[in-house]
Amino acid sequence: MLKRFQTGTAHLFIPGPTNVPVDVLRAMNTPMQDHRAPEFSEVLAPVLDGLKPVFGTQEAAIALFPGSGTAAWEAAITNTLSPGDKVLMARHGQFSTLWATMARDLGLQVEVIDLAWGAACPIREVERRLGADRHGEIRAVFVTHNETATGVTSDVAGIRAALDACFHDALLFVDGVSSIGSLPFEMDLWGVDLAIAGSQKGLMCPAGLGLLAASSRALGAMDQSRSLRSYLDLRAMLRAHEAGSFCYTPPTHLLLALRVALSRLQAEGLQNVFKRHNHLAEGVRAGVAALGLEIVAEHRSIASDTVTAIRTGPSVDARDVITIARERYNTHFGAGLGPLEGRAFRIGHLGDLNEGMCLSALGIAELSLRAAGAKVELGAALVAAQQVFASDRAEPGFAIAAE
Ligand SMILES: *Cc1c(COP(=O)(O)O)cnc(C)c1O
């Protein structure tokens, strides 16, 4: 295949790391600072405050750990659960699979509900298992809010309702790595006990921070946990945050970036951020449908507004689509993970994104699919997405930038 000399800007349509806005990049282009000087708390405090609405919480304690989302997964587990504890979770994509594996590695007894990749966390089945747990052995329910591998969003409020319907007091753990900051997330309202995020997806920053929000129930469980923990000790980090600092050298430049990214979310207005993601995702989905391709999500109603996983059909290797996009068009799509390798590619549409970027993604997807042997009509996806973008259905409520 012709590998081109790359010109122009690279188009990044992977579901994390996402595009970092220029003012966020600039915020990091600054000399190192003394993290023990009082000025540092002027960086940390607005970050911790600005995260509250993004997590949908007024109550929870939020901790930032150097690391990625995976570090926050581990922190959530080791700070509140003990080896031998039983947890319930659905496995329906690469991320829920990895989280279940980690839970097992850390000594938990994981009761898995195995589902097709493309399904959402099954509320009725979770309720049935909780109802059958007469002795209250299940200590926590884990939910992957947005399964980034399949482009499926699960109903966390529904899982909370299932817990409540059974009067079950298991903790509710939610992986919001590819949803928090892009999709509505209501930690307090949904009764989430541990919510996990990463800096490089909806929060539009480089990778390097794992974020963990803990409810008061989670903090209570922290006192009982017998798991070993040291670097990711939540209690120590919360204490340090209260004093305006970290337990160790903080990644100052990520915090400088996050401070600006959060002020962008606030200026746009979170509701507008969520509407924008929905609007752009509708355009992408309309484009994919116009090409006659199927999405991995089993149903439209669970299709994610931050990432779309697209099946290429039996005659086209999705890896070719991705390679052609990258080498010929300087455009990066997400790979099909696990059993979807070669069968699907993903368009990440979260973070700092607009219609023009989504049209580029669809236009390049058409070209790459065609070059990989798919029978797609050039322009079909573009027209379908433009029709969505042109409709005024989604216009009201769009932000006039608040300067
Ligand atoms: C990206 C992602 C993770 C893993 O996060 P890292 O930052 O790569 O450690 C976990 N869960 C979901 C849903 C993700 O999208």
The ligand as a Gaussian input file, in Angstrom:
#p B3LYP/6-31G(d) Opt

LIG

0 1
 C       -9.884000       3.946000      28.451000
 C      -10.742000       3.184000      29.382000
 C      -10.228000       2.551000      30.516000
 C       -8.771000       2.426000      30.788000
 O       -8.227000       3.599000      31.059000
 P       -6.665000       3.859000      30.907000
 O       -6.672000       5.320000      31.080000
 O       -6.270000       3.384000      29.558000
 O       -6.004000       3.139000      31.995000
 C      -11.095000       1.941000      31.383000
 N      -12.398000       1.919000      31.142000
 C      -12.936000       2.494000      30.057000
 C      -14.403000       2.420000      29.869000
 C      -12.121000       3.135000      29.143000
 O      -12.654000       3.706000      28.064000

